[in-house]
């Protein structure tokens, strides 16, 4: 493969990348919506939704940068709201101006995209820092859980789903520039040493050749081309080939199946958290079992001497808790039933995960019907919601004064782990509900 063939290879890579633009535009729409709904958990930091919506322009093609300092949650909210709206407008600006014509994206445009992404990250950092007091005061509240989950989702969208596209595009643009300019100037300049002898004359030549090729003159990239002029074509070709042999991460498919699969994978990622709940629940179950009497201990001792094993009777633990919704409701749960359902959920998650892995290995993932995925999500989601509710009710019940002595016997690390796992599970339920509502509104035929 010569340099001309290598150029054609890069053009083909560019075309393949351009074919993924529709997916990236969808990701930017999701990013804009995720940023907009930050006002839900951080209500005190922003003006009402009507004020945000009035400042957002989904059709804008402009990208603008302003310096903002985020105000505290108790202070003036107008600056916060203005900054939030400007971030959303910049996301729409990228989507509408750059991704509508991906072939015309330049390196300076990619630099602007990175700057927009950096502003989003700075905004998230300051928003959480300014609101850290109430986030830490009640870390298990729905608002705190949703705030952390939204930040995680935005960072994941940027780092894992959107930025790889622009990194790849930048790589192709730089290599195309280097190859095209090299082919134009190598015969006349030949080496960096020759260039240095008459740099002003050669600079004029390079700018003229860039203009002829339709390239924007870039001093930094040109310097790299000059430094590599003495390398032979085979060495350069080998290095470029190596760079592009790495397998790209596929951009998420826009298909309904893959959107549902992303929701399902978020549930499956909680398998370890569900499994970790079991020993904690069993430990609590053990703590609340009545201690056998002295007579029962003697009877058990003589039974073992006679070669028999006498099982100790177990007592189910029922507890009540209060749950708030549209109205406050008192509920009753059984610890034995909670343990059984948690155990069953873990097995279901493992079974579904193995099924999906087998389908991926056999390249049959696209044969799984959407209805089956949707039913699985419903089943897992409903079970996980019940387990969270009853587990959280148990934490509430354990907090009663009458139970403090028992709670003190539960290791501190286990108490902490219980809260962490429930927090993570609840965050998954909240964010998946949001994504499923979005899917249902766009695709009403899929239930």
N, C-alpha and C positions, 0 to 999 in steps of 0.2 A: 504493500500500500504506500504510494508516494504522497507528497504533500497535497497534490490536487485531489487525490482520493480521500485524504484525511479531511479536507475541507468539505467534500461532499458528505462524508460521514457526519461531520458537525452540523451541516445543514439538515440532515435527516433527524439528528437528535433534537435540533431546534423545532422541527415540525412536530415531532412526537410530544415535546414539551407543550407546544401551542395547543395540541389536541386535549390537554388536561386543564386548559384555562377555565372551562365551564365548572369543573370541580372546585377550582380555587375561588372562583366567584361565589359559589355556594358557601365555601368556608368563610369568606369575608362577610357574607350576609349573616352567618351565625355569630361571627365575632362582633359585628355591630349590635346585634340583638343582646348578646351576653353583656356587652359594656353598658347598653341602655338599661338593662334590668339590674345593674348594680344598685340602682336607687331603691330596690325592694328591701334588701337587708340593711342598707345604710340610709334609711328614711330621713333621719335627722340631719344628714349632710347635704341634702339636695332639695331643690324646689319640687313641687308636685309634678307628676308625670306630664300634665298638660304643658307645663313650662319647658320641659325637656323636649317634648314632641314638637313644640312650636319652633324650637331652635335647630332642629335636625332637618337636613335637606337630603333625602335619599337619592336625588337626581344630580347632586353637585359633582363637578368635575375638577374642583380646586383642592389643592393640598396647601394648607397654611400652618404656620408655626408661631405660637405666642408663648411668652414666659408666664407661667402661673405658679402661685404658691397656694397649696391647698389649705383651706381654713379648717378649724376644729369643728367637731360635730355640733358644738353648742354655739358656734359663731355664725358669721354671715355665710349664707348658702349660695348666693347668686354667683360668686366666682367659681365655686365647685361645679355648679350646674353648667356654667358657660364652658368650663374646661371639658366636662363630660361630653357636651354637645359637639365641641370642636373635634374631640377624638373620634366620635362617631362619624362626623362629616368627613374627616380625613380618611377613615376606612372606606366610606362610600366614594370618596375622591379617587382612591387607588382602584377600586372596583370599576368605576365608570370611565375613568380617563386612560388608565394604563392597560387594564385587562380586556378592554374592548378591542384593542389593537396590539396584541402581544408582540408582533413582529417588529414594532417600532419602539419597544422598551430599550432605553439606553442605560449605560452603567450609572449615570447621574440619577436616573429615575430609581434604580435599585437602591442607591444611597438614600434617597428620600423615603423610600419604603422602610428601610431600616430605621430611619429617624422616627417615623411614625410609630413603629413597633417599640422603640426605646421609650417614647413618650407614654405609651400605654403602660409599659412596665413601671415607669416612674410614678405614674398616676396610681396604679394599684398599690405600690409600696407605700406611698404617702397616705393613701386612703386607709390602709390597714394600720399604719403607725398612729395616725391621728385618732383612730377609733379603737385602739388596743385596750383601753380601759374597760369598756363595756363588753368587748369580745372575750376578755379574760374573766370578767366578773361572772358571766353565765355562758361558759363555752359550749354547753349542750343545748342552748336555746335554738329554735328553728332559724332565727336570724343569723346567729353566729355560725351555725353549721352551713347555711346557705352561702354566707359571705366567704367562708374558706373554700367551699366547693366551687364557687364561681371564679374565684381567683385561680384555682388549680386548672379549671377548664379553659380559661382564657390563655394562661401560660402554655397549656398543652396544645391548644389550637395554633399558637404562634410558633412554638419550638418544633413540634413534631409534624404539623400538617401543612402550614403555610410557608415557613421560612426555607424548608428544603427545596421548594419550587424555585425560589429566587436565588438560592445558592447555586443550584444547577444551571439556571439561566445565566448568572454572572460568569460562571466557569466557562460556558460555551462562548459567551461574548468576548471574554478575554482571550481565549484560545483562537477564536476566529480573527480577531484583531492582529494577534501575533503572527499567525500563519500568512494572512493576506499581506501585511506589511513586509514580512520577511521575504516573500516571493518577489516583491517589488524593488527592494533596496539591496539585496544581498550581492548582486552582481556589481553594483556601483560603489557600495561602501565596503563590503567584505569583512570588516572586523571593527571592534571597538577602538583599537589603536589608530586605524586609518581615519575613523570618524573624529577622534580627538585632534587630529592635525588640522582639520578645517571644519570645526563644529558648526559655525554660523552658516556656511554654505550648505552643509549637509542637512541642517535643520530646515532650511528653506525647501530643500529637495523633499524631505520627509513630509512636510506640511502639504506640498503640492501633490505628492502621491496619495496622501490620506484623502485629500479633497477629490482626487480622481477616482478613488475607490469608494467614496461615499462614507468614509470613516471620520469620526470626530477625533481630531488630534489630541492624544493623551500623553503628556511628557513622561509620566511614570511608567506606563505600559511600553512606550517607545524605548525607554532606558533598558527594560528587560529584553526587548527584541535585539537591541544593539549588543548586549552582553552575551547573547546566545548565537550571534552570527557565525562564530568560529566553530560551533558544534555542527556535525554533519547531519543531514536530513534524517538518516536512519536512527540516530540517537534521539532526536527530537520526536520522531514518529513513535518510537518505542515508549517514550515517557508519556506521551499523550494517550497512547493506546491503553497503557496501564491505568491511567486515571479514569478512563471511561469503561473499563471492564467491570468495575464494582457495580453490583446490582442495586438499582434504585429502590427506595421504599415506594410502593405504589400509593399514589394519592387516592384518598377514599372515593369509592364509586358513588355516583349520584343515585344509584338504584335504591328502591325502597327496601329491598332485602338487606343491603349492606347497612342502611341506616338503622334498621331494626337489629341487625347483628351487633352494631356498636353499643346499643342499649343493653343487649343481652350480655356482651362481653364485660360491661361494667358490673353487672350482677355477678358474673362468674369470678371476677377479680376479688369478690368478697368471700370466696370459699374459705380461706384461711381464717378470716375474722369470725365466720359462723362456727368453724371447727373449734376455735379458741374459746368460744362461749361455753361449750359443753363442759369442760372440766370445772369451770367456775360455777356453773349452775349445779353440777353434781356435788361440788364442795359445800355449797349453801344447803343443798338437800340433806347432806350428811350432818351438817351442824344442827339442823332442826329435828333430827331423829331423837326420840326419847332414849335415854340411857337405860340399858337393861337392869333389872333389879338384881340384888345379890342372889336370890333364889334362881333366877333365870340363868345367871352365870354358872352356878353350881350344876344345874341341869345340863347346860351346854357342855360343861367339862366332862361329866360322866358319859354323855352321849358320844363324845370324841373318843373316850377310853374304850367304849364298846364298838368303835369303828363306824359310828354313824355321824353324819353332819347335820346339825340342827340349824336351820336357817332362822335368822333373826327377822321378826316381822317388821315390815316397813310401813311408815305412816305417810300418806300423801300430805303435802303442805298446801293449804289454800290460803290465798291472801287477797285483800281488796285494795284497789287504788282508784284514783280520780283522774279522769282524762277530760281535757277541755277541747271544745270544738265550737260548733254553733251554740251548744249548751253544755254545761258541766254535767258529766255522767260518771257514776260510780260503777266500777266493774269488778268482777271476781275472776281469779285465774288459779290454775293448779300448777304447781311446780313440776309434778310428774309429767303432766301433759306438755308443758313447755319444753322439758328435756327431750321428750319423745319427738316433738315437732322439729326442734332444732337439729336433732340427730337425722331425721328424715330429710330436712332441707339440705344438710351437708351432702348426704348421699345423692340427692337430686342434682345438686350443683356439679358434683364430680361426674355423674353419669352424663349430663348434658355436655360438660367440658370434653369428656373423652369422645363423645359422639361427634362433636364439631371438629376435634383434632383429627379423627379418622377421616371425616369428609374432606378436610383440607389436604391430608396426605394423599388421598385417592383422587384429589382434584374434582370432588363432587359437591363442593360447598354451594354452587349455584343451583343445584338440584333440590335443595331443601326448600319446601314451599313457604312462602311468607306467612300464610295462615298458621303453620306449625310453629314458626318462630314467635309469632304474636301470641299464640296460646301458651307457649312455654314462658314467655315474659310475664303474662298475666298470672300464671300459676306461681312462679317464683316470687313475683312482686307482692302478691297477696299474702303468701306465707311469710315472707321477710317482714312485711309490715306488721303482721300479727305478733311475730317473735319480738320485734323491736318494742311494740307497744306493751306486751306483757313483761318483757325484761325491764323496760323502763319503769313499769308499774311496780316491779319487784324492788328496784332500787329505791323508789319512793317509799315502799312499805318497809324496807330495811332501815330507812332513815328515821322511823318512829322511835321515840324514847324507849319504848318497851323492847325494841329489838337491838338497841345499841350494844349490849353485851355480846350478842351473837355476831354482829357486824364487826366488832373489834377482834373477833377470832379469825376473821377472814384476812389473809395476808394483804398488806398494803399494796403490794405489786399487783395482786389479783383484783383488788378494788379499782386500781388505776386502769388496768387492762380492760376490765368490764366497761368502764366509761368510754375508753378510747374506741373499742370495737363497736359499741352501740352508736357512738358519734359517727363513725365511718359508714356503718350500715344505713343510718338515717340520712346522711348526706347523699348516699347513692339513691335512696328512695326519692328524695326531694328532686334531685337533678334529673333522674329518669322520668319522673312524672312530667316535668317541664318539657323534656324532649319528646315524650309521647304525645303530649297535648299539641305540640308544634307539628308533629307528623300527622296527627288526626285532622288538624285544621287544613293542612295542605293536601292530604290524600283521604278524603272522607269515606272512600270505599273500603279502606283497610280498617278493620275494627281491632 
